[in-house]
Each structure stands twice: as C-alpha cells, then as structure tokens.
Amino acid sequence: MAALPLRGHPVLDIADDWSSARVRLRLHRFNRNYVGTHFGGSLFSMADPFWMPLTMDRLGRDYSVWDRAAEIDFLSPGRGDVFADFKLTEDRLDEMRDLTAHGDKALVWFENDVVADDGTVVAQVRKQLYVRRKPAAR
C-alpha cells in the first residue's frame, strides 16, 4: 500500500492499484456523541465513500458504478481511534464482470468492520453498489 503524504489524514493508505484502502477516525469533540463515544453518523461516514471508487477504478471506464444502499450495525462503543479496511479482490471483480457481461445490472453487497485499536469490532457496515457495463462496451 502507498502511504498518503498527509500527516494525520483519515485516509491512511490506498493501494497503488486501488485494490485496498485503510482509514482511521479519531475521537474528537466534533464527532463525539452525548455519552462520549463516536457518533454513529461519523462511523458510517468513514466507511461510506470507499467501495464505489475502488470498484470504479478497478473495473475501468467500461462500467457504471453507483452507490445503491447501505446498512450499519453498531456493536460496541468506540472510545478511541477506530479503523476500517477495504479490500477488493480479483474474485469480486470477476463476479461483477460475469454478472454484467450481457448488459445486465448487478447489485453487489460489500461488507467491512469498523475496529478499535484493541481489535474490538465497533460496527459492521454493508454497502450495495449498482454495477453495469456501459452500452458502448457491451
């Protein structure tokens, strides 16, 4: 993975080939809820934007990719730095290529955990992407 040059930036790493990313959310007074833990909306926001650009970059210009749906389950209070890792495997890309090979749309779910420093899973996030080959590429 290639480290980004921004010190303290929430995006810690994005692989050179866009196959993975790692992000961090620090607990701060702006994202702390009434009981002093991470605000749920902030936990969701840290995980929200990554599956779409990773997928778009890996599939290339012949595909339309859009966010379609999302879910989050809060499992444990986040009291310090939390992290989310995203890994887009070649198997998942092949699955999307196969599902859309004849011009069909595919609604594909991705899952990842938001994890505390000590390994405790704070939340589980699911994102659904709409994927389809563009007409000119069919």
N, CA, C and O atoms as a MOPAC input file, in Angstrom:
PM7 MOZYME 1SCF
protein

 N      0.83900 1    -1.18500 1     0.00000 1
 C      0.00000 1     0.00000 1     0.00000 1
 C      0.88200 1     1.24600 1     0.00000 1
 O      1.98100 1     1.24400 1     0.55500 1
 N      0.40100 1     2.27100 1    -0.60800 1
 C      1.13600 1     3.52600 1    -0.67100 1
 C      0.59600 1     4.47000 1     0.39100 1
 O     -0.59900 1     4.76600 1     0.40700 1
 N      1.45400 1     4.94100 1     1.26800 1
 C      1.02500 1     5.86400 1     2.30100 1
 C      0.79200 1     7.23500 1     1.69100 1
 O      1.58000 1     7.70200 1     0.86900 1
 N     -0.28500 1     7.86800 1     2.09200 1
 C     -0.55100 1     9.21900 1     1.61200 1
 C      0.34400 1    10.20000 1     2.36100 1
 O      0.67400 1     9.96900 1     3.52400 1
 N      0.73600 1    11.28100 1     1.71500 1
 C      1.68100 1    12.20600 1     2.32800 1
 C      1.06700 1    13.16500 1     3.34000 1
 O      1.77700 1    14.02800 1     3.85700 1
 N     -0.21900 1    13.04900 1     3.64300 1
 C     -0.85900 1    13.98800 1     4.55500 1
 C     -0.79700 1    13.46700 1     5.98500 1
 O     -1.44400 1    12.47100 1     6.30900 1
 N     -0.03700 1    14.11800 1     6.83100 1
 C      0.10000 1    13.70900 1     8.21800 1
 C     -1.22700 1    13.92600 1     8.95000 1
 O     -1.81900 1    15.00300 1     8.88800 1
 N     -1.68000 1    12.87800 1     9.64300 1
 C     -2.91300 1    12.98000 1    10.40800 1
 C     -4.17500 1    12.83000 1     9.57100 1
 O     -5.27900 1    12.92200 1    10.10800 1
 N     -4.03900 1    12.60200 1     8.28100 1
 C     -5.19300 1    12.46500 1     7.38900 1
 C     -5.93800 1    11.18300 1     7.70900 1
 O     -5.31400 1    10.18100 1     8.05800 1
 N     -7.27200 1    11.19300 1     7.59700 1
 C     -8.02600 1     9.97500 1     7.91400 1
 C     -7.80500 1     8.82000 1     6.94000 1
 O     -8.00400 1     7.66300 1     7.31300 1
 N     -7.39800 1     9.10500 1     5.70200 1
 C     -7.08200 1     8.03200 1     4.76000 1
 C     -5.61100 1     7.67800 1     4.98300 1
 O     -4.71400 1     8.43700 1     4.61500 1
 N     -5.38400 1     6.52700 1     5.58300 1
 C     -4.01800 1     6.12700 1     5.91600 1
 C     -3.29400 1     5.51400 1     4.72300 1
 O     -2.11200 1     5.78500 1     4.50700 1
 N     -3.99400 1     4.69300 1     3.94900 1
 C     -3.37500 1     4.01100 1     2.81900 1
 C     -4.39800 1     3.76800 1     1.72200 1
 O     -5.56600 1     3.48700 1     1.99000 1
 N     -3.94400 1     3.87900 1     0.49800 1
 C     -4.68100 1     3.38600 1    -0.66200 1
 C     -3.65200 1     2.66300 1    -1.51900 1
 O     -2.61000 1     3.22400 1    -1.85900 1
 N     -3.95200 1     1.41400 1    -1.86700 1
 C     -3.01100 1     0.64300 1    -2.68000 1
 C     -2.80600 1     1.32000 1    -4.02500 1
 O     -3.72200 1     1.94100 1    -4.56400 1
 N     -1.61600 1     1.19900 1    -4.55700 1
 C     -1.30800 1     1.79900 1    -5.85200 1
 C     -2.26800 1     1.33700 1    -6.94200 1
 O     -2.58800 1     2.10000 1    -7.85400 1
 N     -2.73100 1     0.08200 1    -6.85300 1
 C     -3.65400 1    -0.44900 1    -7.85400 1
 C     -5.12100 1    -0.31500 1    -7.43100 1
 O     -6.00300 1    -0.87400 1    -8.08300 1
 N     -5.38200 1     0.40100 1    -6.37400 1
 C     -6.73000 1     0.65700 1    -5.86000 1
 C     -7.45600 1    -0.63200 1    -5.45400 1
 O     -8.68000 1    -0.71000 1    -5.55200 1
 N     -6.71600 1    -1.62300 1    -5.00700 1
 C     -7.32600 1    -2.86600 1    -4.55200 1
 C     -7.68600 1    -2.82700 1    -3.07700 1
 O     -8.41300 1    -3.69900 1    -2.59900 1
 N     -7.19400 1    -1.83400 1    -2.34600 1
 C     -7.48700 1    -1.75700 1    -0.91800 1
 C     -7.27600 1    -0.34000 1    -0.40200 1
 O     -6.61100 1     0.49300 1    -1.01800 1
 N     -7.87800 1    -0.11200 1     0.76000 1
 C     -7.71700 1     1.17600 1     1.43800 1
 C     -7.83800 1     0.94500 1     2.94100 1
 O     -8.44300 1    -0.03200 1     3.38200 1
 N     -7.25700 1     1.85500 1     3.72100 1
 C     -7.35300 1     1.81500 1     5.18400 1
 C     -7.59500 1     3.24000 1     5.65600 1
 O     -6.89500 1     4.16700 1     5.25000 1
 N     -8.60000 1     3.40800 1     6.52500 1
 C     -8.93500 1     4.72900 1     7.04800 1
 C     -9.01600 1     4.68500 1     8.57000 1
 O     -9.22900 1     3.63600 1     9.17700 1
 N     -8.83600 1     5.86400 1     9.16300 1
 C     -8.89500 1     5.99700 1    10.62000 1
 C     -9.82300 1     7.15300 1    10.97200 1
 O     -9.87500 1     8.16800 1    10.27700 1
 N    -10.54500 1     6.97500 1    12.05700 1
 C    -11.33800 1     8.06100 1    12.61200 1
 C    -10.89600 1     8.26400 1    14.05100 1
 O    -10.99900 1     7.35900 1    14.87900 1
 N    -10.40900 1     9.44800 1    14.33500 1
 C    -10.00300 1     9.78700 1    15.70300 1
 C    -11.21100 1    10.32400 1    16.46100 1
 O    -12.04800 1    11.02400 1    15.89100 1
 N    -11.29700 1     9.99900 1    17.73200 1
 C    -12.36300 1    10.55100 1    18.56600 1
 C    -12.01700 1    12.00000 1    18.87500 1
 O    -10.93400 1    12.30200 1    19.37600 1
 N    -12.95200 1    12.88800 1    18.57000 1
 C    -12.72600 1    14.33000 1    18.70300 1
 C    -14.01600 1    14.96700 1    19.19000 1
 O    -15.08100 1    14.35900 1    19.08700 1
 N    -13.94100 1    16.13600 1    19.70000 1
 C    -15.15700 1    16.78000 1    20.22000 1
 C    -16.21400 1    17.01500 1    19.14300 1
 O    -17.39500 1    17.15700 1    19.45900 1
 N    -15.80500 1    17.05600 1    17.88500 1
 C    -16.76500 1    17.26600 1    16.79200 1
 C    -17.49100 1    15.99200 1    16.36300 1
 O    -18.51200 1    16.07400 1    15.68100 1
 N    -16.98700 1    14.82000 1    16.74600 1
 C    -17.65400 1    13.57200 1    16.35500 1
 C    -18.00800 1    12.71400 1    17.57400 1
 O    -18.26100 1    11.51600 1    17.44700 1
 N    -18.02400 1    13.32800 1    18.73100 1
 C    -18.35700 1    12.64500 1    19.97500 1
 C    -19.83400 1    12.84700 1    20.27000 1
 O    -20.34900 1    13.95900 1    20.15500 1
 N    -20.51000 1    11.77900 1    20.64900 1
 C    -21.92900 1    11.89800 1    20.96100 1
 C    -22.14900 1    12.29100 1    22.42800 1
 O    -21.19900 1    12.61100 1    23.14200 1
 N    -23.37600 1    12.26100 1    22.85300 1
 C    -23.76900 1    12.70900 1    24.19200 1
 C    -23.09700 1    11.91500 1    25.30900 1
 O    -22.85600 1    12.45600 1    26.38800 1
 N    -22.79200 1    10.64200 1    25.06600 1
 C    -22.17800 1     9.80100 1    26.10100 1
 C    -20.66400 1     9.66200 1    25.91800 1
 O    -20.03600 1     8.84500 1    26.59100 1
 N    -20.07400 1    10.45000 1    25.01500 1
 C    -18.62100 1    10.49900 1    24.88400 1
 C    -17.99200 1     9.46400 1    23.96400 1
 O    -16.77400 1     9.28500 1    23.97500 1
 N    -18.80100 1     8.78500 1    23.17400 1
 C    -18.25500 1     7.82200 1    22.22100 1
 C    -18.46800 1     8.33800 1    20.79400 1
 O    -19.11800 1     9.36200 1    20.58500 1
 N    -17.91500 1     7.61700 1    19.82300 1
 C    -18.06000 1     8.04300 1    18.43400 1
 C    -19.53100 1     8.15500 1    18.04700 1
 O    -20.31800 1     7.24700 1    18.31300 1
 N    -19.89600 1     9.25600 1    17.42800 1
 C    -21.22100 1     9.46000 1    16.86400 1
 C    -21.42100 1     8.45700 1    15.72200 1
 O    -20.53500 1     8.27900 1    14.88600 1
 N    -22.57500 1     7.81000 1    15.69200 1
 C    -22.84200 1     6.78300 1    14.68600 1
 C    -22.72800 1     7.28400 1    13.26400 1
 O    -22.25100 1     6.56100 1    12.39000 1
 N    -23.15700 1     8.51300 1    13.01700 1
 C    -23.05400 1     9.07600 1    11.67300 1
 C    -21.61000 1     9.23000 1    11.23300 1
 O    -21.30100 1     9.07400 1    10.05200 1
 N    -20.72600 1     9.53300 1    12.16600 1
 C    -19.30300 1     9.63800 1    11.83200 1
 C    -18.71600 1     8.27100 1    11.51300 1
 O    -17.89500 1     8.14100 1    10.60600 1
 N    -19.13600 1     7.24900 1    12.26100 1
 C    -18.67200 1     5.89000 1    11.96700 1
 C    -19.11700 1     5.47000 1    10.57000 1
 O    -18.35000 1     4.86500 1     9.82100 1
 N    -20.35500 1     5.79400 1    10.22800 1
 C    -20.82900 1     5.45100 1     8.88900 1
 C    -20.08000 1     6.25900 1     7.82800 1
 O    -19.69700 1     5.71600 1     6.79200 1
 N    -19.87200 1     7.53400 1     8.07800 1
 C    -19.20000 1     8.40000 1     7.09800 1
 C    -17.78900 1     7.93400 1     6.77800 1
 O    -17.32800 1     8.08900 1     5.64700 1
 N    -17.10100 1     7.37000 1     7.75300 1
 C    -15.72600 1     6.93000 1     7.49000 1
 C    -15.70100 1     5.73900 1     6.53500 1
 O    -14.71800 1     5.53400 1     5.82400 1
 N    -16.77900 1     4.95500 1     6.51900 1
 C    -16.82000 1     3.75700 1     5.69000 1
 C    -17.59500 1     3.95800 1     4.38800 1
 O    -17.49900 1     3.13400 1     3.47900 1
 N    -18.33900 1     5.01400 1     4.29400 1
 C    -19.25600 1     5.21400 1     3.16200 1
 C    -18.59000 1     5.35600 1     1.80100 1
 O    -19.03600 1     4.69000 1     0.86700 1
 N    -17.56100 1     6.16700 1     1.61900 1
 C    -17.16800 1     6.50800 1     0.25200 1
 C    -16.22200 1     5.55200 1    -0.46900 1
 O    -15.91400 1     5.79800 1    -1.63500 1
 N    -15.75200 1     4.49500 1     0.14500 1
 C    -14.60700 1     3.78100 1    -0.43600 1
 C    -14.93000 1     2.68500 1    -1.44200 1
 O    -14.18600 1     2.52000 1    -2.40800 1
 N    -16.00600 1     1.93100 1    -1.25500 1
 C    -16.26100 1     0.82000 1    -2.16900 1
 C    -16.49800 1     1.30000 1    -3.59900 1
 O    -16.04000 1     0.66400 1    -4.54800 1
 N    -17.20400 1     2.40800 1    -3.75900 1
 C    -17.50100 1     2.88800 1    -5.11500 1
 C    -16.23900 1     3.27300 1    -5.89000 1
 O    -16.05400 1     2.76700 1    -6.99700 1
 N    -15.36100 1     4.13800 1    -5.37400 1
 C    -14.18200 1     4.48400 1    -6.17700 1
 C    -13.20900 1     3.32100 1    -6.37100 1
 O    -12.58100 1     3.21500 1    -7.42400 1
 N    -13.07600 1     2.44900 1    -5.37200 1
 C    -12.20900 1     1.28600 1    -5.56200 1
 C    -12.72900 1     0.43500 1    -6.72800 1
 O    -11.96200 1     0.00500 1    -7.58900 1
 N    -14.04800 1     0.20300 1    -6.73700 1
 C    -14.65800 1    -0.61300 1    -7.78200 1
 C    -14.57000 1     0.08800 1    -9.13500 1
 O    -14.24300 1    -0.54300 1   -10.14000 1
 N    -14.85900 1     1.37800 1    -9.16800 1
 C    -14.79100 1     2.13000 1   -10.43100 1
 C    -13.39500 1     2.06400 1   -11.03300 1
 O    -13.24400 1     1.81700 1   -12.22900 1
 N    -12.39700 1     2.27800 1   -10.22700 1
 C    -11.03200 1     2.28800 1   -10.73500 1
 C    -10.62100 1     0.91700 1   -11.24300 1
 O     -9.98200 1     0.80300 1   -12.28900 1
 N    -10.98800 1    -0.13300 1   -10.49900 1
 C    -10.57300 1    -1.49100 1   -10.87500 1
 C    -11.33100 1    -2.02200 1   -12.09400 1
 O    -10.74400 1    -2.72400 1   -12.91800 1
 N    -12.62200 1    -1.70100 1   -12.22700 1
 C    -13.37900 1    -2.17400 1   -13.38500 1
 C    -13.08000 1    -1.35900 1   -14.63900 1
 O    -13.10700 1    -1.89200 1   -15.74900 1
 N    -12.79900 1    -0.08800 1   -14.46900 1
 C    -12.45100 1     0.75200 1   -15.61100 1
 C    -13.63300 1     1.50200 1   -16.19600 1
 O    -14.75600 1     1.41300 1   -15.69800 1
 N    -13.36300 1     2.23800 1   -17.25500 1
 C    -14.33200 1     3.15600 1   -17.87300 1
 C    -15.49800 1     2.47400 1   -18.58200 1
 O    -16.46700 1     3.14000 1   -18.94800 1
 N    -15.42300 1     1.16400 1   -18.78300 1
 C    -16.49900 1     0.45400 1   -19.47000 1
 C    -17.68800 1     0.15500 1   -18.55600 1
 O    -18.67700 1    -0.42700 1   -19.00200 1
 N    -17.60300 1     0.54500 1   -17.28400 1
 C    -18.64600 1     0.23000 1   -16.31000 1
 C    -19.18800 1     1.48100 1   -15.63500 1
 O    -18.45100 1     2.43100 1   -15.37100 1
 N    -20.48300 1     1.46600 1   -15.36100 1
 C    -21.11400 1     2.46600 1   -14.49400 1
 C    -21.19500 1     1.85600 1   -13.10300 1
 O    -21.61300 1     0.70900 1   -12.94400 1
 N    -20.80000 1     2.61600 1   -12.10900 1
 C    -20.83200 1     2.15200 1   -10.72300 1
 C    -21.44400 1     3.25600 1    -9.87400 1
 O    -21.01100 1     4.40800 1    -9.92400 1
 N    -22.45900 1     2.88900 1    -9.09200 1
 C    -23.14500 1     3.84900 1    -8.22900 1
 C    -23.41100 1     3.22800 1    -6.86700 1
 O    -23.63300 1     2.02100 1    -6.76300 1
 N    -23.38800 1     4.04900 1    -5.82300 1
 C    -23.86500 1     3.60200 1    -4.51500 1
 C    -25.36300 1     3.37100 1    -4.61800 1
 O    -26.07100 1     4.16500 1    -5.23700 1
 N    -25.85100 1     2.30000 1    -4.02400 1
 C    -27.27300 1     1.96800 1    -4.11200 1
 C    -27.94800 1     1.92300 1    -2.75100 1
 O    -29.04300 1     2.46000 1    -2.58400 1
 N    -27.30000 1     1.28000 1    -1.76600 1
 C    -27.89900 1     1.13200 1    -0.44300 1
 C    -26.78800 1     0.94900 1     0.58100 1
 O    -25.64000 1     0.66700 1     0.23800 1
 N    -27.15800 1     1.11600 1     1.84200 1
 C    -26.17300 1     0.95500 1     2.91800 1
 C    -26.86800 1     0.55300 1     4.20800 1
 O    -28.03800 1     0.86200 1     4.43600 1
 N    -26.11100 1    -0.14700 1     5.04500 1
 C    -26.58800 1    -0.55300 1     6.37000 1
 C    -25.41700 1    -0.46400 1     7.34400 1
 O    -24.26100 1    -0.63600 1     6.95600 1
 N    -25.72100 1    -0.19600 1     8.59900 1
 C    -24.68800 1    -0.23000 1     9.62200 1
 C    -25.28100 1    -0.82500 1    10.89400 1
 O    -26.40100 1    -0.50100 1    11.28700 1
 N    -24.51600 1    -1.69300 1    11.52100 1
 C    -24.87800 1    -2.26300 1    12.81500 1
 C    -23.85400 1    -1.78900 1    13.83300 1
 O    -22.65400 1    -2.00200 1    13.65700 1
 N    -24.32000 1    -1.15100 1    14.88800 1
 C    -23.44100 1    -0.67800 1    15.94700 1
 C    -23.32300 1    -1.78300 1    16.98600 1
 O    -24.32600 1    -2.21900 1    17.55100 1
 N    -22.09600 1    -2.23800 1    17.23900 1
 C    -21.88400 1    -3.39300 1    18.09900 1
 C    -21.24000 1    -3.06000 1    19.44300 1
 O    -21.49400 1    -3.73300 1    20.44200 1
 N    -20.40600 1    -2.02000 1    19.46200 1
 C    -19.68000 1    -1.68500 1    20.67700 1
 C    -19.34300 1    -0.19400 1    20.63700 1
 O    -19.11500 1     0.35000 1    19.55600 1
 N    -19.30800 1     0.47400 1    21.78400 1
 C    -18.96000 1     1.90300 1    21.77200 1
 C    -17.52000 1     2.12100 1    21.30300 1
 O    -16.61100 1     1.39800 1    21.71200 1
 N    -17.32500 1     3.10300 1    20.45800 1
 C    -15.98000 1     3.47500 1    20.01700 1
 C    -15.46800 1     4.60300 1    20.89500 1
 O    -16.02400 1     5.70100 1    20.89200 1
 N    -14.41200 1     4.33300 1    21.64500 1
 C    -13.91500 1     5.31300 1    22.61200 1
 C    -12.56500 1     5.92600 1    22.24600 1
 O    -12.09300 1     6.82700 1    22.94000 1
 N    -11.95400 1     5.46700 1    21.19800 1
 C    -10.65500 1     5.99200 1    20.76200 1
 C    -10.59600 1     5.94300 1    19.24900 1
 O    -11.62600 1     5.98300 1    18.57600 1
 N     -9.38500 1     5.85600 1    18.71700 1
 C     -9.23700 1     5.73200 1    17.26700 1
 C     -9.90200 1     4.43800 1    16.79400 1
 O     -9.78800 1     3.39500 1    17.43700 1
 N    -10.59400 1     4.52700 1    15.66200 1
 C    -11.18500 1     3.34500 1    15.03200 1
 C    -10.71000 1     3.30300 1    13.58000 1
 O    -10.35800 1     4.32500 1    12.99100 1
 N    -10.71100 1     2.09000 1    13.01900 1
 C    -10.14600 1     1.86600 1    11.69300 1
 C    -11.10100 1     1.04300 1    10.85200 1
 O    -11.88100 1     0.24500 1    11.37200 1
 N    -11.02900 1     1.24800 1     9.54300 1
 C    -11.78000 1     0.42400 1     8.59300 1
 C    -10.84900 1     0.06900 1     7.43700 1
 O    -10.13600 1     0.91900 1     6.90400 1
 N    -10.87600 1    -1.19400 1     7.06800 1
 C    -10.07700 1    -1.69500 1     5.95300 1
 C    -11.00700 1    -2.16000 1     4.84700 1
 O    -12.04700 1    -2.76700 1     5.10600 1
 N    -10.62500 1    -1.87100 1     3.62100 1
 C    -11.39400 1    -2.22900 1     2.43200 1
 C    -10.47000 1    -2.99900 1     1.50900 1
 O     -9.38700 1    -2.52100 1     1.17000 1
 N    -10.88900 1    -4.19300 1     1.10000 1
 C    -10.06900 1    -4.99300 1     0.19200 1
 C    -10.96300 1    -5.52500 1    -0.91600 1
 O    -11.90300 1    -6.28000 1    -0.66600 1
 N    -10.66100 1    -5.12600 1    -2.13000 1
 C    -11.42100 1    -5.52900 1    -3.30900 1
 C    -10.62000 1    -6.59600 1    -4.04700 1
 O     -9.60700 1    -6.29700 1    -4.67800 1
 N    -11.08200 1    -7.84100 1    -3.96200 1
 C    -10.33900 1    -8.96100 1    -4.52700 1
 C    -10.65300 1    -9.13500 1    -6.01200 1
 O    -11.65900 1    -8.64000 1    -6.52200 1
 N     -9.77800 1    -9.84000 1    -6.67000 1
 C     -9.96800 1   -10.14900 1    -8.08900 1
 C    -11.19900 1   -11.03800 1    -8.27000 1
 O    -11.88800 1   -10.93700 1    -9.28500 1
 N    -11.48200 1   -11.90600 1    -7.29700 1
 C    -12.68100 1   -12.75300 1    -7.36200 1
 C    -13.95200 1   -11.91900 1    -7.39100 1
 O    -14.87800 1   -12.22100 1    -8.14400 1
 N    -14.00000 1   -10.86400 1    -6.56900 1
 C    -15.18300 1    -9.98500 1    -6.56200 1
 C    -15.32200 1    -9.24900 1    -7.88500 1
 O    -16.43100 1    -9.09100 1    -8.39500 1
 N    -14.20500 1    -8.79900 1    -8.44500 1
 C    -14.23700 1    -8.12500 1    -9.74500 1
 C    -14.72200 1    -9.07400 1   -10.83400 1
 O    -15.53500 1    -8.69200 1   -11.67700 1
 N    -14.22900 1   -10.30000 1   -10.81800 1
 C    -14.67800 1   -11.30000 1   -11.80100 1
 C    -16.17100 1   -11.57300 1   -11.65000 1
 O    -16.88400 1   -11.72600 1   -12.64200 1
 N    -16.63500 1   -11.63400 1   -10.41900 1
 C    -18.06900 1   -11.83100 1   -10.16400 1
 C    -18.89000 1   -10.71900 1   -10.81200 1
 O    -19.89700 1   -10.99200 1   -11.46500 1
 N    -18.46700 1    -9.46600 1   -10.63500 1
 C    -19.19000 1    -8.34000 1   -11.21400 1
 C    -19.12000 1    -8.35400 1   -12.73700 1
 O    -20.10500 1    -8.05100 1   -13.41100 1
 N    -17.96100 1    -8.70600 1   -13.27500 1
 C    -17.83400 1    -8.80500 1   -14.74000 1
 C    -18.77200 1    -9.87500 1   -15.29000 1
 O    -19.43500 1    -9.66400 1   -16.30500 1
 N    -18.82600 1   -11.01700 1   -14.62000 1
 C    -19.70500 1   -12.10800 1   -15.05900 1
 C    -21.17600 1   -11.70300 1   -14.98200 1
 O    -21.94300 1   -11.97000 1   -15.90800 1
 N    -21.57000 1   -11.06100 1   -13.88800 1
 C    -22.96400 1   -10.67800 1   -13.69700 1
 C    -23.43400 1    -9.63300 1   -14.71900 1
 O    -24.62200 1    -9.55500 1   -15.03300 1
 N    -22.50600 1    -8.84500 1   -15.22600 1
 C    -22.87000 1    -7.74500 1   -16.13000 1
 C    -22.43800 1    -7.98900 1   -17.57600 1
 O    -22.57200 1    -7.09600 1   -18.41300 1
 N    -21.92900 1    -9.16100 1   -17.87900 1
 C    -21.35100 1    -9.45500 1   -19.20000 1
 C    -22.33700 1    -9.25000 1   -20.34700 1
 O    -21.92600 1    -8.88800 1   -21.44900 1
 N    -23.62800 1    -9.47400 1   -20.11000 1
 C    -24.62400 1    -9.37900 1   -21.18700 1
 C    -25.48100 1    -8.12000 1   -21.07400 1
 O    -26.58500 1    -8.06000 1   -21.61400 1
 N    -24.96100 1    -7.11700 1   -20.36700 1
 C    -25.68100 1    -5.85700 1   -20.24500 1
 C    -26.58500 1    -5.75500 1   -19.02900 1
 O    -27.21400 1    -4.72100 1   -18.80800 1
 N    -26.65500 1    -6.81700 1   -18.24100 1
 C    -27.48800 1    -6.78000 1   -17.03400 1
 C    -26.84600 1    -5.91500 1   -15.96700 1
 O    -25.62900 1    -5.73000 1   -15.94300 1
 N    -27.68600 1    -5.38500 1   -15.08000 1
 C    -27.16000 1    -4.68500 1   -13.91600 1
 C    -26.89900 1    -5.71000 1   -12.82800 1
 O    -27.50500 1    -6.78100 1   -12.80300 1
 N    -25.99900 1    -5.36900 1   -11.93900 1
 C    -25.72300 1    -6.20000 1   -10.77200 1
 C    -25.80900 1    -5.31700 1    -9.54200 1
 O    -25.30200 1    -4.19500 1    -9.53300 1
 N    -26.45000 1    -5.82800 1    -8.51000 1
 C    -26.49200 1    -5.16200 1    -7.20800 1
 C    -25.63600 1    -6.00800 1    -6.27600 1
 O    -26.02800 1    -7.10100 1    -5.87000 1
 N    -24.46000 1    -5.48300 1    -5.94600 1
 C    -23.43900 1    -6.23900 1    -5.23900 1
 C    -23.21300 1    -5.64700 1    -3.85400 1
 O    -23.02900 1    -4.43900 1    -3.70800 1
 N    -23.22800 1    -6.51400 1    -2.83400 1
 C    -23.00000 1    -6.08100 1    -1.44800 1
 C    -21.53200 1    -6.25300 1    -1.06500 1
 O    -20.89100 1    -7.24100 1    -1.42300 1
 N    -21.01700 1    -5.26700 1    -0.32800 1
 C    -19.68300 1    -5.31400 1     0.26000 1
 C    -19.83500 1    -5.11800 1     1.76200 1
 O    -20.72800 1    -4.40000 1     2.21200 1
 N    -18.96300 1    -5.75400 1     2.53800 1
 C    -19.02500 1    -5.63400 1     3.98900 1
 C    -17.64700 1    -5.32800 1     4.53700 1
 O    -16.63500 1    -5.79200 1     4.01100 1
 N    -17.62000 1    -4.54600 1     5.59500 1
 C    -16.38000 1    -4.35500 1     6.33400 1
 C    -16.69900 1    -3.93500 1     7.76100 1
 O    -17.78600 1    -3.44300 1     8.06300 1
 N    -15.72400 1    -4.14500 1     8.62000 1
 C    -15.85800 1    -3.80400 1    10.03500 1
 C    -15.16100 1    -2.49100 1    10.33200 1
 O    -14.17100 1    -2.13800 1     9.69100 1
 N    -15.69100 1    -1.77200 1    11.31400 1
 C    -15.00500 1    -0.64800 1    11.93600 1
 C    -14.47000 1    -1.19800 1    13.25400 1
 O    -15.23400 1    -1.69500 1    14.08100 1
 N    -13.15800 1    -1.10800 1    13.44500 1
 C    -12.49800 1    -1.80500 1    14.53500 1
 C    -11.70400 1    -0.82100 1    15.39700 1
 O    -11.05600 1     0.08800 1    14.87900 1
 N    -11.76200 1    -1.01200 1    16.71500 1
 C    -10.99400 1    -0.19300 1    17.65600 1
 C     -9.53900 1    -0.65100 1    17.68000 1
 O     -9.20200 1    -1.71000 1    17.15100 1
 N     -8.68600 1     0.15600 1    18.29900 1
 C     -7.25500 1    -0.16800 1    18.43600 1
 C     -7.02600 1    -1.55900 1    19.01100 1
 O     -6.09800 1    -2.25400 1    18.59800 1
 N     -7.86100 1    -1.97000 1    19.95800 1
 C     -7.67100 1    -3.26000 1    20.63300 1
 C     -8.28600 1    -4.43700 1    19.87200 1
 O     -8.27000 1    -5.56500 1    20.36600 1
 N     -8.83100 1    -4.18500 1    18.66900 1
 C     -9.41600 1    -5.24500 1    17.86000 1
 C    -10.91100 1    -5.43600 1    18.04300 1
 O    -11.51800 1    -6.24200 1    17.33900 1
 N    -11.51400 1    -4.71000 1    18.97400 1
 C    -12.95400 1    -4.80300 1    19.19000 1
 C    -13.69700 1    -4.26800 1    17.97400 1
 O    -13.39900 1    -3.17700 1    17.48700 1
 N    -14.66900 1    -5.04200 1    17.48400 1
 C    -15.48500 1    -4.57300 1    16.36500 1
 C    -16.51900 1    -3.59100 1    16.90600 1
 O    -17.36600 1    -3.95500 1    17.72200 1
 N    -16.44300 1    -2.36000 1    16.45200 1
 C    -17.32800 1    -1.28400 1    16.89500 1
 C    -18.60500 1    -1.26800 1    16.05000 1
 O    -19.69900 1    -1.04400 1    16.56700 1
 N    -18.45400 1    -1.50800 1    14.75300 1
 C    -19.61400 1    -1.50200 1    13.84600 1
 C    -19.31700 1    -2.37400 1    12.64100 1
 O    -18.16100 1    -2.58300 1    12.27200 1
 N    -20.37700 1    -2.87500 1    12.03900 1
 C    -20.27800 1    -3.58400 1    10.77500 1
 C    -21.06000 1    -2.77900 1     9.74200 1
 O    -22.21500 1    -2.41800 1     9.96500 1
 N    -20.42000 1    -2.50500 1     8.61900 1
 C    -21.01100 1    -1.67200 1     7.57600 1
 C    -21.19500 1    -2.52000 1     6.32000 1
 O    -20.30700 1    -3.27800 1     5.93000 1
 N    -22.36000 1    -2.37900 1     5.69600 1
 C    -22.63600 1    -3.02700 1     4.40700 1
 C    -22.99500 1    -1.94300 1     3.40300 1
 O    -23.75800 1    -1.02200 1     3.69400 1
 N    -22.42100 1    -2.08000 1     2.21000 1
 C    -22.72400 1    -1.14700 1     1.11900 1
 C    -23.12300 1    -1.95100 1    -0.09500 1
 O    -22.51300 1    -2.97600 1    -0.39800 1
 N    -24.14700 1    -1.48700 1    -0.79100 1
 C    -24.55400 1    -2.12600 1    -2.03200 1
 C    -24.23500 1    -1.18700 1    -3.18600 1
 O    -24.57500 1    -0.00400 1    -3.15500 1
 N    -23.58300 1    -1.72700 1    -4.19800 1
 C    -23.27300 1    -0.96900 1    -5.40200 1
 C    -24.09800 1    -1.48300 1    -6.57000 1
 O    -24.36100 1    -2.67800 1    -6.70200 1
 N    -24.49400 1    -0.54200 1    -7.40900 1
 C    -25.09600 1    -0.83700 1    -8.71500 1
 C    -23.94000 1    -0.86700 1    -9.70000 1
 O    -23.16600 1     0.08700 1    -9.77800 1
 N    -23.81700 1    -1.95000 1   -10.45000 1
 C    -22.74500 1    -2.09000 1   -11.44000 1
 C    -23.37000 1    -2.53900 1   -12.75400 1
 O    -24.21400 1    -3.43400 1   -12.78100 1
 N    -22.94000 1    -1.89900 1   -13.85600 1
 C    -23.44500 1    -2.27400 1   -15.17700 1
 C    -22.42800 1    -1.87800 1   -16.21900 1
 O    -21.78700 1    -0.83300 1   -16.10900 1
 N    -22.28000 1    -2.71000 1   -17.22900 1
 C    -21.42200 1    -2.34700 1   -18.36700 1
 C    -22.09800 1    -1.22900 1   -19.13600 1
 O    -23.31100 1    -1.26800 1   -19.33800 1
 N    -21.34800 1    -0.24400 1   -19.56300 1
 C    -21.89200 1     0.84200 1   -20.36600 1
 C    -22.28800 1     0.29800 1   -21.73800 1
 O    -21.67300 1    -0.64900 1   -22.22900 1
 N    -23.31300 1     0.89100 1   -22.36000 1
 C    -23.81300 1     0.38500 1   -23.64200 1
 C    -22.72200 1     0.24300 1   -24.70700 1
 O    -22.71100 1    -0.74600 1   -25.44100 1
 N    -21.83800 1     1.17800 1   -24.80200 1
 C    -20.78400 1     1.12500 1   -25.83400 1
 C    -19.82700 1    -0.04000 1   -25.60600 1
 O    -19.14700 1    -0.47000 1   -26.53800 1
 N    -19.76400 1    -0.56200 1   -24.36900 1
 C    -18.82900 1    -1.64000 1   -24.04600 1
 C    -19.47900 1    -3.01900 1   -24.12700 1
 O    -18.79500 1    -4.03200 1   -23.98300 1
 N    -20.79400 1    -3.06800 1   -24.35700 1
 C    -21.49600 1    -4.36500 1   -24.37900 1
 C    -21.24400 1    -5.12900 1   -25.65000 1
 O    -21.76100 1    -6.23300 1   -25.81900 1

